[in-house]
């Protein structure tokens, strides 16, 4: 169990750092090529990233609801077992949390940047 927890934390940290790096690169490109204040750009990029994570969770909930409705209409149990997508919900929540952490990190850096 401890090995699974460490593996999961390493994977989350890796995805967090990759996403943070992408957000920082986009922010630096916008700072370099525009005349906007760096603090405003970091705040906006952070807010956009948080919104993307939140919007992905809303879309995932609709997909799962539609999927459950269609599954209730199915009669072939073998196909239902094959098409079980309950694991996607965990991945969607993890994506939302990673995006929220990255967005909040960029927002806080932009807020305290002088």
Secondary structure by P-SEA (a helix, b strand, c coil): caaaaaaaaaaaaaaaaaaaaaaaaaaaaaaaaccccaaaaaaaaaaaaaaaaaaaaaaaaaaaaaaaaaaaacccaaaaaaaccaaaaaaaaaaaaaaaaaaaaaaaaaaacc
